[in-house]
Amino acid sequence: MTDGYYSSKKTDDICEDVCGQASRVGLTMSRLRCMLRGFDLKTLFFVFVFIPVFIFGIYLHGQKISYFLRPLWESPPKPFIKIPHYYHENVTMERLCKLHGWGIRESPRRVFDAVLFSTEEDILTIRWKELYPFITQFVLLESNSTFTGLPKPLFFASNRHKFKFVEPRLTYGMIGGRFKKGENPFVEEAYQRVALDQLLRIAGIEDDDLLIMSDVDEIPSAHTINLLRWCDDIPPILHLQLRNYLYSFEYYVDNNSWRASVHQYKSGKTRYAHYRQTDLLFSDAGWHCSFCFRYIRDFIFKMKAYSHYDRVRFSHYLNPKRIQDVICKGADLFDMLPEEYTFKEIIGKMGPVPHSYSAVHLPAYLLNNSEKYKYLLPGNCRREGG
């Protein structure tokens, strides 16, 4: 109050008195020091160091944290009913069928093997050579699009001459991609599987024929398919328990692969799918060799092309040198924790997959052509860069 006049204009006098700033030059610093006067060193450290580091850590490792805490927010699926699998080359088919509680047929069923093909030329060869004696018709569909909508060459069409051994029994189809950017890749995958249903009808499949539904790298053993085509009264749908391998048959992961299945075909009912369709699981029925490629470029292509492309969170994941190092260590390409439902299983599988030095009970064609496919056998982790 001066000479009867009142002013409500705010000033910095209080801060100047408290902080010792009397000049206009120090006005900004004065305000800042006054703001921080009520905070101690621990609070400042928490705000300016801990919180930013925490946010950055979530950005880098959020996916790992989510997978590790999975047992808290997701219950395990219903366990399968496992069917024992009996086999020995010196036991008659009649006896083997009886051991499983099944009868024996007068003649074997016809068998159709149907796959969606991307780039897995070597694995497809091993698969078809393994199953060749017992397959009535090989059915293959490929697209000029990946599941993620990327353009893709027709690899099988370009290399069809390498598969002359199945030509008389081959039904081949090509489907054009829809190239819808930003769409969930599982939609494109489902679209291609529906097209495979149509191709099977073109191939001449009929009721009671056996249909193998599995990805190219999910390989049923020949004796498993031979058993199922000869035995009577088998379940109409069976999932196949396959031995899980990563990068080659050197890295044995577990025996939890179950998506492959065998169906007694029913017109109007059987649909080609890659999800759980029954509770029955036929034990020890083959091999699943995931990311088993000869060339580094094929690893990169699949990482960008398959339905789980969102796992490539950083561009350096696609670095060829990094990929080669990961393969030889048996580590995870996407730097992820195991996809399990209990803390015990997650912790038990953390870290690289142990090396295995056993090549017993692998596909016969692989062992008979070991020089050509040595990269798939123990002790040969180096890949070709082309």
C-alpha positions in Angstrom: 0.0 0.0 0.0 1.6 3.3 -1.2 0.0 6.7 -1.1 -3.5 5.1 -1.0 -2.9 2.9 -4.0 -3.0 -0.9 -3.9 -1.3 -3.2 -6.5 -2.0 -6.9 -6.8 0.9 -7.5 -9.2 3.0 -10.5 -8.2 6.7 -10.1 -7.8 9.6 -12.4 -7.1 10.6 -10.6 -4.0 10.0 -13.6 -1.7 12.2 -15.9 -3.9 14.8 -13.3 -4.2 15.0 -12.9 -0.4 15.0 -16.6 0.2 17.4 -17.7 -2.6 19.7 -14.8 -2.4 19.0 -13.6 -6.0 18.7 -9.8 -6.2 19.4 -9.3 -9.9 17.2 -9.8 -13.0 20.0 -12.0 -14.5 19.5 -14.6 -11.8 15.7 -14.5 -12.0 15.2 -17.8 -13.8 17.7 -19.6 -11.6 16.0 -18.1 -8.6 12.7 -19.5 -9.5 14.2 -23.0 -10.2 16.0 -23.1 -6.9 12.9 -22.0 -5.1 11.0 -24.8 -6.8 13.6 -27.4 -5.9 14.1 -26.1 -2.3 11.5 -28.5 -1.0 13.0 -31.6 -2.5 15.8 -33.6 -1.0 18.6 -35.4 -3.0 16.8 -38.8 -2.9 13.7 -37.4 -4.4 15.6 -35.7 -7.2 17.5 -38.9 -7.9 14.2 -40.8 -8.1 12.6 -38.3 -10.5 15.4 -37.6 -12.8 17.4 -40.9 -12.8 15.3 -43.9 -11.6 12.1 -43.1 -13.4 13.8 -42.5 -16.9 15.9 -45.7 -16.4 12.8 -47.7 -15.4 10.9 -46.5 -18.5 13.8 -47.3 -20.8 14.1 -50.8 -19.2 10.4 -51.4 -19.8 11.0 -50.4 -23.4 13.9 -52.8 -23.8 12.7 -55.7 -21.8 8.9 -55.3 -21.5 8.2 -58.4 -23.6 10.5 -60.5 -21.3 8.7 -59.2 -18.2 5.4 -60.0 -19.7 6.4 -63.6 -20.6 7.9 -64.1 -17.2 4.7 -63.0 -15.5 2.6 -65.1 -17.8 1.7 -67.6 -15.0 -0.1 -64.8 -13.2 -2.4 -63.8 -16.0 -2.9 -66.9 -18.1 -3.8 -70.4 -17.1 -2.3 -73.4 -18.8 -4.4 -75.2 -21.4 -6.2 -78.4 -20.6 -3.7 -81.2 -20.7 -3.8 -83.7 -23.6 -4.8 -87.3 -23.2 -1.6 -89.0 -24.4 -1.9 -92.2 -26.3 1.1 -94.6 -26.0 3.0 -95.3 -29.2 4.4 -98.8 -29.9 6.8 -99.5 -32.7 9.6 -101.8 -33.7 10.6 -102.7 -37.2 10.6 -106.4 -36.3 7.0 -106.4 -35.0 4.2 -107.2 -37.4 1.6 -104.5 -38.3 -1.2 -106.7 -36.9 0.6 -106.9 -33.6 1.3 -103.2 -33.5 -2.4 -102.4 -34.1 -3.4 -104.8 -31.4 -0.9 -103.1 -28.9 -2.8 -99.8 -29.5 -6.2 -101.4 -29.0 -7.0 -101.1 -32.7 -7.9 -103.7 -35.3 -6.2 -104.4 -38.6 -7.6 -103.4 -42.0 -7.7 -105.6 -45.1 -6.1 -102.8 -47.1 -4.6 -99.5 -46.0 -6.3 -96.1 -46.2 -5.3 -93.5 -48.7 -3.2 -90.7 -47.2 -3.1 -87.0 -48.3 -0.3 -84.8 -47.1 -1.2 -81.1 -47.4 1.1 -78.1 -46.7 1.4 -74.4 -47.1 4.8 -73.7 -48.6 7.0 -70.6 -48.1 10.8 -71.2 -48.6 11.7 -74.4 -46.8 13.1 -76.3 -49.7 15.4 -78.6 -47.8 13.0 -79.5 -45.1 10.2 -80.1 -47.6 12.5 -82.6 -49.4 13.3 -84.4 -46.2 9.6 -84.5 -45.3 8.5 -85.9 -48.6 11.3 -88.4 -48.8 10.3 -89.7 -45.3 6.6 -90.0 -46.1 6.8 -90.9 -49.8 6.1 -94.7 -49.5 2.8 -94.1 -47.8 1.3 -91.0 -49.4 -1.4 -91.2 -52.1 -1.3 -87.5 -53.0 1.0 -84.6 -52.0 -0.9 -81.4 -51.9 1.1 -78.1 -51.8 -0.2 -74.5 -51.9 2.0 -71.4 -52.1 1.3 -67.7 -52.4 3.0 -64.7 -53.8 2.5 -63.1 -50.4 3.8 -63.7 -46.9 1.4 -63.8 -44.0 2.5 -60.3 -43.2 1.6 -59.0 -46.7 5.1 -58.8 -48.1 5.6 -59.8 -51.8 7.2 -63.3 -52.1 8.6 -65.1 -55.2 7.0 -68.5 -56.0 9.9 -70.5 -54.6 8.4 -73.9 -55.2 7.3 -73.1 -58.8 10.8 -72.0 -59.6 12.3 -75.1 -58.1 9.7 -77.7 -59.0 12.2 -79.6 -61.1 13.9 -80.6 -57.9 10.8 -82.5 -56.8 10.3 -84.8 -59.8 10.1 -87.8 -57.5 6.6 -86.7 -56.4 5.4 -85.2 -59.6 3.0 -88.1 -60.5 1.3 -87.7 -57.1 1.5 -83.9 -56.7 -1.4 -81.5 -56.7 0.1 -77.9 -56.8 -1.8 -74.7 -56.3 -0.9 -71.0 -56.2 -3.0 -68.3 -54.6 -2.6 -64.6 -55.0 -2.0 -62.6 -51.8 -4.4 -59.8 -50.7 -1.5 -57.4 -49.6 -3.5 -55.7 -46.9 -1.1 -53.6 -45.0 -1.5 -53.4 -41.2 -3.8 -56.4 -41.1 -3.3 -59.1 -38.5 -1.1 -61.7 -40.2 -3.2 -64.5 -38.8 -6.1 -63.4 -41.1 -3.9 -63.9 -44.2 -2.8 -67.3 -42.8 -6.4 -68.4 -42.3 -7.3 -67.2 -45.8 -4.5 -69.4 -47.3 -5.6 -72.4 -45.2 -9.2 -72.1 -46.6 -7.7 -72.2 -50.1 -5.9 -75.4 -49.2 -9.3 -77.0 -48.4 -10.4 -76.3 -51.9 -7.1 -77.7 -53.3 -7.6 -80.9 -51.4 -11.0 -81.4 -53.1 -9.3 -80.9 -56.4 -6.7 -83.5 -55.4 -9.6 -86.0 -55.0 -9.8 -86.6 -51.3 -12.7 -88.7 -50.2 -14.4 -89.7 -46.9 -12.3 -92.0 -44.7 -9.0 -90.9 -46.4 -6.3 -89.8 -43.9 -5.3 -86.1 -44.1 -2.1 -84.9 -42.5 -2.4 -81.2 -41.4 0.9 -79.7 -40.4 3.5 -77.1 -41.3 6.3 -78.1 -43.6 8.8 -78.3 -40.7 6.4 -80.6 -38.6 7.4 -84.0 -40.0 5.5 -87.1 -39.0 7.6 -90.2 -39.0 6.9 -92.7 -41.8 6.1 -95.6 -39.4 3.5 -93.4 -37.6 1.6 -92.7 -40.9 1.9 -96.3 -42.0 0.5 -97.5 -38.6 -2.5 -95.1 -38.9 -3.3 -96.1 -42.4 -3.3 -99.8 -41.6 -5.1 -99.8 -38.2 -8.9 -99.9 -37.9 -10.9 -98.0 -35.3 -8.4 -95.3 -34.8 -9.7 -91.9 -33.4 -11.1 -89.7 -36.1 -8.7 -86.9 -35.1 -5.3 -87.3 -33.5 -2.7 -84.6 -32.7 0.9 -85.8 -33.1 3.4 -85.2 -30.4 6.7 -84.2 -32.2 10.2 -83.8 -30.9 11.0 -80.1 -30.9 14.3 -79.0 -32.4 15.6 -75.5 -33.0 17.9 -74.5 -36.0 19.0 -78.1 -36.5 18.8 -81.5 -35.0 21.6 -80.5 -32.7 19.3 -78.4 -30.4 16.7 -80.6 -28.9 14.2 -78.4 -27.0 11.4 -80.7 -25.7 8.6 -82.9 -26.9 5.8 -80.4 -26.6 5.1 -79.8 -30.2 1.4 -80.8 -30.8 -0.1 -78.8 -33.6 0.4 -81.4 -36.3 -2.6 -83.7 -36.7 -4.0 -86.6 -38.7 -7.7 -86.7 -39.6 -10.1 -89.2 -41.1 -11.6 -86.9 -43.8 -15.3 -86.1 -43.6 -16.9 -84.1 -46.4 -18.4 -80.9 -45.2 -16.9 -81.2 -41.8 -13.1 -81.5 -42.1 -11.4 -78.1 -42.3 -7.7 -77.5 -42.7 -6.5 -75.8 -39.5 -3.4 -75.5 -37.3 -5.0 -75.2 -33.8 -6.2 -77.7 -31.2 -9.0 -79.9 -32.5 -9.0 -82.8 -30.1 -7.7 -83.7 -26.6 -5.9 -86.9 -28.0 -2.2 -86.7 -28.5 -0.3 -89.6 -30.2 3.1 -89.9 -28.5 6.5 -89.6 -30.1 5.2 -89.4 -33.7 7.9 -87.4 -35.5 10.0 -84.2 -35.6 9.5 -80.4 -35.6 12.6 -78.6 -36.8 11.9 -74.9 -36.4 14.0 -72.3 -38.2 16.1 -75.0 -39.8 17.5 -73.1 -42.7 20.7 -73.5 -44.8 21.1 -69.7 -45.5 21.2 -66.7 -43.2 19.0 -64.9 -45.7 16.2 -67.4 -45.0 16.3 -66.7 -41.3 15.9 -63.0 -42.0 13.1 -63.6 -44.5 11.1 -65.8 -42.1 11.6 -63.4 -39.2 10.0 -60.6 -41.2 7.4 -62.8 -43.0 5.8 -65.1 -40.5 2.8 -64.5 -38.3 4.8 -63.5 -35.2 6.8 -60.8 -37.0 6.0 -58.4 -34.1 8.8 -60.2 -32.2 11.4 -58.4 -34.3 11.3 -55.4 -32.0 14.7 -53.9 -33.0 16.4 -53.7 -36.4 19.7 -55.2 -35.1 17.8 -58.5 -34.6 18.2 -59.0 -38.4 21.9 -58.5 -38.4 23.5 -61.5 -40.2 26.4 -61.7 -37.7 24.1 -61.6 -34.7 21.9 -64.3 -36.2 24.9 -66.6 -36.8 26.1 -66.1 -33.2 22.6 -66.9 -31.9 22.4 -70.1 -33.9 25.8 -71.4 -32.7 24.9 -70.6 -29.0 21.4 -72.1 -29.3 19.9 -68.9 -28.0 16.6 -67.2 -29.0 16.5 -65.2 -32.2 14.0 -62.7 -30.7 15.7 -62.6 -27.3 12.5 -63.9 -25.7 11.8 -66.0 -22.6 10.3 -69.4 -23.0 6.5 -69.5 -23.7 5.5 -71.5 -20.7 2.7 -71.4 -18.1 4.5 -72.0 -14.8 7.5 -70.3 -13.2 9.2 -73.7 -12.8 9.1 -74.3 -16.6 10.1 -70.8 -17.5 13.1 -70.8 -15.2 14.1 -74.3 -16.2 14.2 -73.4 -19.9 15.8 -70.0 -19.6 19.1 -69.5 -21.5 20.4 -71.3 -24.6 19.2 -74.7 -25.7 21.8 -77.3 -24.7 23.8 -79.0 -27.5 22.8 -82.6 -28.3 25.2 -85.0 -29.9 22.6 -87.7 -30.7 21.5 -88.2 -34.3 19.6 -91.4 -33.5 16.0 -91.9 -34.8 16.2 -89.0 -37.3 14.6 -89.1 -40.8 16.4 -91.7 -42.9 16.9 -89.5 -46.0 18.7 -87.0 -43.8 21.2 -89.5 -42.6 21.6 -91.1 -46.0 22.4 -87.7 -47.4 24.4 -86.3 -44.5 27.0 -84.4 -46.6 24.3 -82.4 -48.4 22.4 -81.6 -45.2 25.3 -81.6 -42.7 24.2 -78.2 -41.4 21.2 -80.0 -39.9 23.3 -82.5 -37.9 25.1 -82.0 -34.6 28.4 -80.1 -34.7 27.6 -78.0 -37.8 26.1 -74.7 -36.6 27.7 -72.4 -39.3 25.4 -71.3 -42.0 25.9 -70.1 -45.5 25.5 -66.4 -45.9 24.0 -66.3 -49.5 
